[in-house]
Amino acid sequence: MSGQTKRGITAALLDALYPPDVACALCGRETVIDERHLCASCRDSLEVAPALSAQPPFSGMTAAFRYCGSARDGIRALKYHNQVRLASFFADSIIIPHDWKIDAVIPVSLHPLKQWLRSYNQSELIAASLCQRYHISLRTDLLQRNRFTRSQTTLDTFERAKNVAKAFSASPEAKGLNILLVDDVTTTHSTLLSCAVALRASGAERMYAACATVASHSYNGRLEDSDSID
């Protein structure tokens, strides 16, 4: 019996004893999962994001889920608890419309200090997985955050826009490109719009945005959920 055959038999025995793909893609619990690798609890708490209206200068905006339930828990695990495996789950849930003509995908950048503290940019991980799926170029060199901005959580719509105003700068290499911006959470789109303004100033053509989740507001314009949003 060849070594390759032995390894095949060993792998088959291990699969029989310890079946693969038994853990929920979101919460990680070993339980009964569906074809999307989700347990019943996570599946039932996921809410599909509503259609998003594209604010100028965007030509289109989309999101996968509402920022609630297991989607919220998954984003928090990705951002704050090193659960980088979740980036591919959220990327796989984002649908890019077929009529969007995209030359480059740009993740919303973190301030260098925040990225150093976290050791990674969660939006970049989502963007990288999305690029692999759609065979689009990932460009992390075209946009950078120049200011360390405070958390947007407790801010209303006007304060959010002011907080991220002129927080980004873009490379001249963005000129003439159709760009897809990718972020983990959007609320008022203030951060995305600030990125778009910088890219447009550098000559970018059409711009689109795709987010893993979209958060809602209460009656006074503040974020309903108390979680920290960059």
ABEGO torsion letter per residue (X at the ends): XBAAAAAAAAAAAAAAABBBGABBAAAGBBBBBBAAGBBAAAAAABBBBBBBBBBOABABBBBABBBBEAAAAAAAAAAAAGBAAAAAAAAAABBBBAABBBABBBBBBBBAAAAAAAGBBAAAAAAAAAAAAAGBBBBAAABBBABBBBBAAABBAAAAAAAABGABBBBAAABGBBBBBBBABBAAGAAAAAAAAAAAAAGBBBBBBBBABBBBBBAAGBBABABBBX
